[in-house]
Amino acid sequence: MTDKVRLALKVRTEPDASERVAEAAKRKAAATETIDQAWTRILAMNNSAADQERLLAVRTAMAEGATGRRPSDAIGTGGTPKRFSKAEALRLWSELNERNRAATLRAMVENTPAHYVLVRDRKTLDFAKCVIAAADIIAVDCETFGSEEHPDGALDPWTGQMAGFSVSTRSHSFYIPLNHDEQTELTEEQIFSALRPALESVPNVMHNAPFDCKWFFVRYGINLIDTLRADTRIMAMAFDENRNHRLKDLCTDWLRSPGDNFDQLFGRTPFNKIPLDVALAYAAGDTEKTLKLYDWIRGWYDKRADLAEIERLVFHIEMPVCRTFIWSDIRGIRFDSAMAAKLDADFAREEADLQAKIYALLGEEINLNSPAQLSRKLYGELRLTDVDNGSTGVRALKRIKREHAVIQYILDYRGVGKLRQAFTSKLPKNVKADGKIHPWHNSWGAATGRFTCSNPNTQQIPAKRPEIRHLFMASDSDRILVSIDYSQIELRVLAHVANETVLIEAFEAGRDIHSTTAALISKGKYTYEDIERWKDTEGHECQKYRKQAKIVNFGIVYGMGAGKLADTLEITKAEAQAIIDEYFRGYPAIKRYMDEQHAKVMRDGFVTDLAGRKRRLHEEIKAKEKWRIFSAQRMGGNFPIQAGAGTILKKAIVDLADVLPLYDTHILLQVHDELVMDCPRDITPQGLDHIRTTMENAIKLRCPVRCDVEINPERWMRKVDADKWFTEEDEQ
């Protein structure tokens, strides 16, 4: 290693003077700050309501001498005093909570309200049956547990068990044990024989309804989905998308009714081992709080016009969509585990081949997953340009990939490794006994109102590696998969909200939007017809302009700046800014719309989408950091577009509820702007056209909305030509 390289490494690894000064100041502050000053600082932080309550409890306990700092926390190495921190205070709270847990549980039982009823014999079961059947609405919640074989079973109705469930009406709250170690006189058969009719007919409300609905249906075949009136988590999201939405925290903050979370009370104890008198006090309290939260939120809807719009959003769009995807997740999608194993082996060979090529170019074998080793090799020995302080992240490597052939191989190696880790090795673990994967769609998982998905996240399965999507199959030989995807829906929403006539006219004429933009950013060098003629010709400048235009079109929707665009297109920031400037010159209404949205955010603190869905950005615009204000302005521009596209899809799902049964068709997956459906093999062109046009007409925009239909007879994304498919089917 040369002296120059040693010096460079030394500079990168040794703390500079400012860091040493800051560390010294921190030690001095720790030495001089009193415990009262520390509490003033900690309690002034931006703490959640739950944390603030815990911190206050610790402060009181310390003042009363019930707890105190450990010597190891108070004194550092060399006898240097250590600053009292929020983290240390919360650790003290955990210790206090553990000591106080028995007393807390005892107090819960002693203070159990008289209208809480433990259903443990025929008399209490008959009473519960009568009360529930007479109710106008009920709140329901289940308590679950896993096993040694399936330790995560408490979260999975396909492998776990239900300890019991609670039901609250406006007069009583019941806990009905099913599988507790502490036995009752009742069997599961007796309980559900008595309660099923009422449970399936009375409107219900839950907090995080998909969880409870799935457990009841998968374990016992009880349908609480069709009578699901509201999910209070979704109602709370509509009220404030930025906050924590746990039931206990919402009740603490909104109802001023604090309660203990499960972990605080029971730790790792499975619910089936909890004594029944404790289970009653805890579980019945949960459903009672859920019903009170439902009433509290509903009470606000009549107070303002914008809140009345939120009510319509919740009950006419969000809840029908929620119910649809509970059924979709229960139905599941068939998965080819054998093919996944073969594909994983293919990826492993590809990974090994790339690794060998990388080693050959580097001249030695190093740990490619070690950023330190890779950084030392690339920047120290190969002397490649260090664009980001030794970073070996994807963004940094893409900026220097033209400097050495090994960079592209490293990027490809990582890509294949991620495919194995996220999909071919992982997906088979999600397959249930029925041979299907049952994902968990969260219909309002993102702040924008968009879907998220987990266990597994089917939205992440890359279209650019279709062999992974091929692992998902039609449910039977007489069924097929059909994908219906909104065409450039976010750009259409952008044209609508900005009232950009150039884009609207292009959509109306059926012109390719990326070619339209490519002609604009070419500064008149090429016409739309030129771009269309040469867009697929490798190396032609028109192809380059169209690729740039595609990135710019979607980048503008997401608020992409010149820096990000430069990295993506691998050009200079000045060149990227010139492209953006030309884009806005060609689409002046879009520039005007973005400026107006930025001003609206700064004025009102929020923006809305097509259905009145809000994105609240008050905290960002109040921040001192400029980047947070810029971020708020960026979100102010792109939220109505992203959320608007999502709202159109959700409205389509609502409208499809009356259409899909006509053709024995079911939604299986939602992937961004696409719905994957399970259809009968003999579905007609007219049937598919009815489904497609229903989606296209969900919400009228200033420009036409279009959907693309793909037929996948056997496997997802292994499509066939629709005309040929129907011709061959007719011949058969």
BADO-588493 format. One record per residue (C-alpha): residue in three letters; x, y, z. Coordinates in steps of 0.5 Angstrom, whole numbers, plus 500, padded with zeros to 3 digits. Example, Ala and Ser with C-alpha at 12.3 -4.5 7.8 and 13.67 -1.06 7.14 Angstrom:
BEGIN
 residuo   u   v   w
     Ala 525 491 516
     Ser 527 498 514
***
This chain:
BEGIN
 residuo   u   v   w
     Met 500 500 500
     Thr 503 507 498
     Asp 504 512 503
     Lys 498 516 499
     Val 493 511 500
     Arg 495 510 508
     Leu 494 517 509
     Ala 487 517 505
     Leu 485 511 509
     Lys 488 515 516
     Val 484 521 514
     Arg 477 517 513
     Thr 478 513 519
     Glu 480 518 524
     Pro 475 523 527
     Asp 477 530 525
     Ala 477 536 530
     Ser 470 538 530
     Glu 468 531 532
     Arg 473 531 538
     Val 470 538 540
     Ala 463 535 540
     Glu 465 529 544
     Ala 469 533 549
     Ala 463 538 550
     Lys 458 532 551
     Arg 462 529 556
     Lys 462 536 560
     Ala 455 536 559
     Ala 454 530 562
     Ala 459 532 568
     Thr 455 538 570
     Glu 448 536 568
     Thr 443 535 574
     Ile 438 529 574
     Asp 433 535 574
     Gln 436 538 568
     Ala 436 531 565
     Trp 429 530 566
     Thr 427 537 563
     Arg 431 536 557
     Ile 428 529 556
     Leu 421 531 557
     Ala 421 536 552
     Met 423 531 547
     Asn 418 530 541
     Asn 415 523 545
     Ser 409 519 544
     Ala 404 520 549
     Ala 405 513 551
     Asp 413 514 552
     Gln 411 521 556
     Glu 407 517 560
     Arg 412 512 562
     Leu 417 517 563
     Leu 413 521 568
     Ala 412 514 571
     Val 420 513 572
     Arg 421 520 574
     Thr 416 520 580
     Ala 419 513 582
     Met 426 516 582
     Ala 423 522 586
     Glu 420 517 591
     Gly 426 512 591
     Ala 423 506 588
     Thr 428 506 583
     Gly 435 509 581
     Arg 440 509 576
     Arg 445 503 576
     Pro 452 505 577
     Ser 454 502 570
     Asp 449 507 567
     Ala 451 513 571
     Ile 459 512 571
     Gly 463 511 564
     Thr 470 508 563
     Gly 475 512 567
     Gly 470 514 572
     Thr 467 519 567
     Pro 459 521 569
     Lys 455 519 563
     Arg 449 523 561
     Phe 442 521 563
     Ser 438 519 557
     Lys 431 517 555
     Ala 433 510 553
     Glu 436 509 560
     Ala 429 512 563
     Leu 425 507 559
     Arg 430 501 561
     Leu 428 503 568
     Trp 421 503 566
     Ser 421 496 563
     Glu 424 494 570
     Leu 419 498 574
     Asn 413 495 570
     Glu 416 488 571
     Arg 416 489 578
     Asn 409 492 578
     Arg 406 487 573
     Ala 403 482 579
     Ala 400 488 582
     Thr 397 491 576
     Leu 394 485 574
     Arg 391 484 581
     Ala 388 491 580
     Met 385 489 574
     Val 382 483 576
     Glu 379 487 583
     Asn 377 493 578
     Thr 373 489 573
     Pro 367 492 571
     Ala 360 489 573
     His 358 489 566
     Tyr 364 484 564
     Val 362 477 563
     Leu 366 471 563
     Val 362 466 559
     Arg 364 459 562
     Asp 358 455 563
     Arg 351 454 559
     Lys 348 460 563
     Thr 353 465 561
     Leu 353 463 554
     Asp 345 463 553
     Phe 346 470 556
     Ala 351 472 551
     Lys 347 469 546
     Cys 341 474 547
     Val 345 480 549
     Ile 349 479 542
     Ala 343 478 538
     Ala 339 484 540
     Ala 345 489 539
     Asp 345 494 534
     Ile 353 493 533
     Ile 358 489 536
     Ala 366 490 537
     Val 370 483 536
     Asp 377 481 538
     Cys 380 475 538
     Glu 386 472 542
     Thr 391 468 539
     Phe 397 463 541
     Gly 403 459 537
     Ser 406 453 539
     Glu 413 450 539
     Glu 412 447 532
     His 410 454 530
     Pro 412 459 535
     Asp 410 465 530
     Gly 403 462 530
     Ala 400 467 534
     Leu 400 471 528
     Asp 398 466 523
     Pro 391 463 523
     Trp 393 457 518
     Thr 398 455 524
     Gly 396 458 530
     Gln 390 457 535
     Met 385 462 538
     Ala 385 462 546
     Gly 379 466 546
     Phe 375 472 543
     Ser 371 478 546
     Val 365 481 544
     Ser 362 488 546
     Thr 355 491 546
     Arg 353 498 548
     Ser 351 494 555
     His 356 488 556
     Ser 363 486 554
     Phe 364 478 554
     Tyr 370 474 554
     Ile 369 467 551
     Pro 375 462 552
     Leu 376 457 547
     Asn 383 454 549
     His 386 456 555
     Asp 389 452 560
     Glu 384 453 565
     Gln 378 449 563
     Thr 371 451 563
     Glu 364 447 562
     Leu 364 449 555
     Thr 366 446 548
     Glu 368 450 542
     Glu 362 446 538
     Gln 357 449 544
     Ile 360 456 544
     Phe 359 457 536
     Ser 353 453 535
     Ala 350 458 540
     Leu 353 464 538
     Arg 355 463 530
     Pro 348 466 528
     Ala 348 472 532
     Leu 356 473 530
     Glu 354 473 523
     Ser 348 477 522
     Val 350 483 527
     Pro 354 489 524
     Asn 361 489 527
     Val 367 493 528
     Met 374 491 529
     His 381 494 530
     Asn 385 491 525
     Ala 379 487 522
     Pro 383 483 517
     Phe 387 480 523
     Asp 381 478 526
     Cys 376 476 520
     Lys 381 471 518
     Trp 382 468 524
     Phe 375 467 525
     Phe 374 464 518
     Val 380 460 517
     Arg 380 457 524
     Tyr 372 456 525
     Gly 369 458 518
     Ile 365 464 521
     Asn 364 469 517
     Leu 365 476 520
     Ile 367 479 513
     Asp 360 481 510
     Thr 358 484 516
     Leu 364 488 518
     Arg 361 495 519
     Ala 368 499 520
     Asp 375 498 522
     Thr 377 503 527
     Arg 384 503 525
     Ile 382 505 518
     Met 378 510 521
     Ala 384 513 525
     Met 388 513 519
     Ala 383 517 515
     Phe 383 522 521
     Asp 391 522 522
     Glu 395 518 517
     Asn 402 520 521
     Arg 401 518 528
     Asn 401 511 531
     His 395 507 530
     Arg 395 502 536
     Leu 388 501 539
     Lys 391 503 546
     Asp 395 509 544
     Leu 389 512 540
     Cys 385 511 546
     Thr 390 514 551
     Asp 390 520 546
     Trp 383 521 543
     Leu 379 518 549
     Arg 383 520 555
     Ser 382 512 557
     Pro 390 510 558
     Gly 391 502 558
     Asp 396 497 558
     Asn 399 494 552
     Phe 399 486 551
     Asp 407 486 552
     Gln 407 490 558
     Leu 402 486 562
     Phe 404 479 559
     Gly 411 479 556
     Arg 412 473 553
     Thr 406 469 556
     Pro 402 466 551
     Phe 395 468 552
     Asn 392 461 553
     Lys 396 460 559
     Ile 393 467 562
     Pro 388 466 568
     Leu 381 467 566
     Asp 379 473 570
     Val 385 476 568
     Ala 384 475 560
     Leu 376 477 562
     Ala 379 484 564
     Tyr 384 485 559
     Ala 380 482 553
     Ala 373 485 554
     Gly 376 492 555
     Asp 379 492 548
     Thr 373 491 545
     Glu 369 496 549
     Lys 375 501 547
     Thr 374 499 540
     Leu 366 501 540
     Lys 368 507 544
     Leu 373 509 539
     Tyr 368 508 533
     Asp 363 512 536
     Trp 368 518 538
     Ile 370 518 531
     Arg 363 518 528
     Gly 361 523 532
     Trp 366 528 528
     Tyr 363 527 521
     Asp 358 531 522
     Lys 362 537 525
     Arg 365 539 518
     Ala 364 538 511
     Asp 371 536 510
     Leu 370 531 515
     Ala 363 529 512
     Glu 368 527 506
     Ile 372 523 510
     Glu 366 519 512
     Arg 364 518 505
     Leu 371 515 503
     Val 372 511 509
     Phe 365 507 508
     His 364 508 501
     Ile 371 506 499
     Glu 376 504 504
     Met 371 499 508
     Pro 368 495 501
     Val 376 495 499
     Cys 378 492 506
     Arg 372 487 506
     Thr 374 485 498
     Phe 382 483 500
     Ile 380 480 506
     Trp 377 475 502
     Ser 382 475 497
     Asp 387 473 502
     Ile 383 468 505
     Arg 383 465 498
     Gly 390 465 496
     Ile 394 464 490
     Arg 397 457 488
     Phe 405 457 488
     Asp 410 452 485
     Ser 415 450 490
     Ala 418 445 486
     Met 419 450 480
     Ala 422 455 486
     Ala 427 450 488
     Lys 429 449 481
     Leu 429 457 480
     Asp 433 458 486
     Ala 439 453 484
     Asp 439 456 477
     Phe 440 463 481
     Ala 445 460 485
     Arg 449 458 479
     Glu 448 465 476
     Glu 451 468 483
     Ala 457 463 483
     Asp 459 465 476
     Leu 458 472 477
     Gln 462 471 483
     Ala 468 468 479
     Lys 468 473 474
     Ile 469 479 480
     Tyr 474 475 483
     Ala 478 474 476
     Leu 477 482 475
     Leu 479 484 482
     Gly 485 479 482
     Glu 483 476 489
     Glu 478 473 493
     Ile 474 478 498
     Asn 468 478 502
     Leu 463 481 497
     Asn 458 482 502
     Ser 463 486 506
     Pro 463 494 505
     Ala 470 495 508
     Gln 473 490 504
     Leu 470 492 497
     Ser 471 499 499
     Arg 478 498 500
     Lys 479 494 494
     Leu 475 499 489
     Tyr 478 506 492
     Gly 484 504 495
     Glu 487 499 490
     Leu 484 500 484
     Arg 483 507 485
     Leu 476 508 482
     Thr 473 515 483
     Asp 470 515 490
     Val 464 519 489
     Asp 461 518 496
     Asn 466 517 502
     Gly 468 510 501
     Ser 461 508 500
     Thr 459 501 496
     Gly 452 502 496
     Val 448 502 489
     Arg 447 509 488
     Ala 455 510 489
     Leu 457 504 484
     Lys 452 506 479
     Arg 456 513 478
     Ile 462 509 477
     Lys 460 503 473
     Arg 463 506 467
     Glu 470 506 470
     His 471 499 471
     Ala 468 492 468
     Val 467 489 475
     Ile 462 494 477
     Gln 457 492 473
     Tyr 458 485 475
     Ile 458 487 483
     Leu 451 490 481
     Asp 449 484 478
     Tyr 451 479 483
     Arg 448 483 488
     Gly 441 483 484
     Val 441 475 484
     Gly 443 475 491
     Lys 437 479 493
     Leu 432 475 488
     Arg 434 469 492
     Gln 434 472 499
     Ala 427 475 498
     Phe 424 470 493
     Thr 426 463 491
     Ser 429 462 498
     Lys 423 465 502
     Leu 417 464 498
     Pro 416 457 499
     Lys 416 458 507
     Asn 410 462 506
     Val 406 456 502
     Lys 401 453 507
     Ala 398 446 507
     Asp 393 448 501
     Gly 399 449 497
     Lys 397 456 496
     Ile 400 463 499
     His 396 467 503
     Pro 399 474 503
     Trp 396 480 508
     His 394 486 504
     Asn 393 492 508
     Ser 389 496 504
     Trp 391 503 507
     Gly 398 501 509
     Ala 402 507 506
     Ala 400 515 508
     Thr 398 516 501
     Gly 392 511 502
     Arg 396 506 497
     Phe 396 498 499
     Thr 402 495 502
     Cys 403 487 503
     Ser 406 483 507
     Asn 408 475 508
     Pro 410 475 503
     Asn 410 482 499
     Thr 407 480 493
     Gln 408 488 490
     Gln 416 487 490
     Ile 416 481 485
     Pro 419 484 479
     Ala 416 484 473
     Lys 423 484 470
     Arg 425 477 472
     Pro 418 474 470
     Glu 421 467 472
     Ile 419 469 479
     Arg 412 471 477
     His 411 464 473
     Leu 411 461 480
     Phe 404 463 481
     Met 399 459 478
     Ala 392 459 477
     Ser 388 455 482
     Asp 386 449 478
     Ser 386 446 471
     Asp 379 449 469
     Arg 381 456 471
     Ile 386 462 469
     Leu 389 468 471
     Val 388 475 468
     Ser 392 481 469
     Ile 388 488 468
     Asp 393 494 469
     Tyr 391 501 469
     Ser 395 504 463
     Gln 400 510 465
     Ile 394 512 470
     Glu 399 517 474
     Leu 400 521 468
     Arg 393 521 467
     Val 392 523 474
     Leu 397 528 473
     Ala 394 531 466
     His 387 531 470
     Val 389 535 476
     Ala 394 540 472
     Asn 389 541 466
     Glu 395 540 462
     Thr 392 540 455
     Val 398 538 451
     Leu 398 531 455
     Ile 390 531 455
     Glu 390 531 447
     Ala 396 526 447
     Phe 392 521 451
     Glu 385 523 447
     Ala 389 522 440
     Gly 392 515 443
     Arg 399 518 442
     Asp 405 515 446
     Ile 406 519 452
     His 413 518 453
     Ser 415 519 445
     Thr 411 526 446
     Thr 415 528 452
     Ala 421 525 448
     Ala 420 530 442
     Leu 419 536 447
     Ile 426 535 451
     Ser 429 534 444
     Lys 428 542 443
     Gly 425 541 436
     Lys 431 536 434
     Tyr 426 531 433
     Thr 418 530 432
     Tyr 414 525 435
     Glu 413 521 429
     Asp 421 521 429
     Ile 421 518 436
     Glu 416 513 434
     Arg 420 511 428
     Trp 427 510 431
     Lys 425 509 439
     Asp 427 501 438
     Thr 433 502 434
     Glu 439 501 438
     Gly 444 507 439
     His 439 512 435
     Glu 439 518 439
     Cys 431 518 439
     Gln 432 512 443
     Lys 436 515 448
     Tyr 431 521 448
     Arg 425 516 449
     Lys 428 513 455
     Gln 430 519 458
     Ala 423 522 457
     Lys 420 515 461
     Ile 424 517 467
     Val 422 524 467
     Asn 415 523 466
     Phe 415 518 472
     Gly 420 522 476
     Ile 416 529 476
     Val 410 525 479
     Tyr 414 523 485
     Gly 418 530 485
     Met 424 528 482
     Gly 430 533 483
     Ala 436 534 478
     Gly 440 531 483
     Lys 436 524 483
     Leu 435 525 475
     Ala 442 526 474
     Asp 444 519 478
     Thr 438 515 474
     Leu 440 518 467
     Glu 448 518 469
     Ile 449 525 466
     Thr 451 531 470
     Lys 446 535 474
     Ala 446 541 469
     Glu 444 537 464
     Ala 439 534 468
     Gln 436 541 470
     Ala 436 543 463
     Ile 432 537 461
     Ile 427 538 467
     Asp 427 546 465
     Glu 425 543 458
     Tyr 420 539 460
     Phe 416 544 464
     Arg 417 549 458
     Gly 413 544 454
     Tyr 408 542 459
     Pro 407 549 462
     Ala 400 547 466
     Ile 404 542 470
     Lys 409 547 472
     Arg 403 552 474
     Tyr 400 546 478
     Met 406 544 482
     Asp 408 551 484
     Glu 400 552 486
     Gln 401 545 490
     His 407 548 494
     Ala 404 554 496
     Lys 398 551 498
     Val 402 546 503
     Met 405 552 506
     Arg 399 556 507
     Asp 394 550 509
     Gly 399 545 511
     Phe 395 539 507
     Val 393 537 501
     Thr 388 532 498
     Asp 386 527 493
     Leu 380 526 488
     Ala 376 523 494
     Gly 378 528 499
     Arg 383 524 502
     Lys 388 528 506
     Arg 396 528 507
     Arg 397 532 513
     Leu 404 536 513
     His 404 541 518
     Glu 410 538 522
     Glu 414 538 516
     Ile 413 546 514
     Lys 414 548 521
     Ala 421 545 521
     Lys 427 549 521
     Glu 431 544 516
     Lys 430 546 509
     Trp 430 539 507
     Arg 424 538 511
     Ile 420 544 508
     Phe 422 542 501
     Ser 420 535 502
     Ala 413 537 504
     Gln 413 541 498
     Arg 415 535 494
     Met 409 531 497
     Gly 404 537 496
     Gly 405 536 489
     Asn 406 528 488
     Phe 401 526 493
     Pro 394 528 489
     Ile 397 524 484
     Gln 399 518 487
     Ala 393 518 492
     Gly 389 519 486
     Ala 391 513 482
     Gly 390 509 488
     Thr 383 512 489
     Ile 381 510 482
     Leu 384 503 483
     Lys 380 502 490
     Lys 373 505 487
     Ala 374 500 481
     Ile 375 495 486
     Val 368 497 489
     Asp 365 497 483
     Leu 367 490 481
     Ala 363 487 487
     Asp 357 487 483
     Val 361 485 476
     Leu 366 479 478
     Pro 360 475 481
     Leu 357 475 474
     Tyr 363 471 471
     Asp 365 467 477
     Thr 371 471 478
     His 375 473 484
     Ile 381 478 485
     Leu 387 475 488
     Leu 393 480 488
     Gln 394 487 488
     Val 400 490 485
     His 401 497 484
     Asp 396 499 479
     Glu 394 492 477
     Leu 389 487 479
     Val 391 479 478
     Met 384 475 478
     Asp 382 468 478
     Cys 377 467 472
     Pro 374 461 469
     Arg 377 458 463
     Asp 371 459 459
     Ile 370 466 460
     Thr 368 470 454
     Pro 371 476 451
     Gln 365 480 453
     Gly 366 478 460
     Leu 373 481 460
     Asp 371 487 457
     His 365 488 462
     Ile 371 488 467
     Arg 376 492 464
     Thr 371 498 462
     Thr 368 497 469
     Met 375 499 471
     Glu 376 504 466
     Asn 370 508 468
     Ala 371 508 476
     Ile 372 515 476
     Lys 372 520 470
     Leu 378 524 468
     Arg 379 530 463
     Cys 383 525 459
     Pro 381 518 458
     Val 383 512 462
     Arg 385 505 459
     Cys 386 498 462
     Asp 391 493 459
     Val 388 486 459
     Glu 393 480 459
     Ile 391 473 459
     Asn 395 468 463
     Pro 392 461 462
     Glu 397 457 467
     Arg 402 462 470
     Trp 402 469 472
     Met 406 473 467
     Arg 406 468 462
     Lys 401 471 457
     Val 398 469 451
     Asp 395 473 445
     Ala 388 474 447
     Asp 385 474 440
     Lys 389 467 439
     Trp 386 465 446
     Phe 379 466 444
     Thr 380 463 437
     Glu 383 457 440
     Glu 378 456 445
     Asp 372 457 441
     Glu 375 452 436
     Gln 375 447 442
***
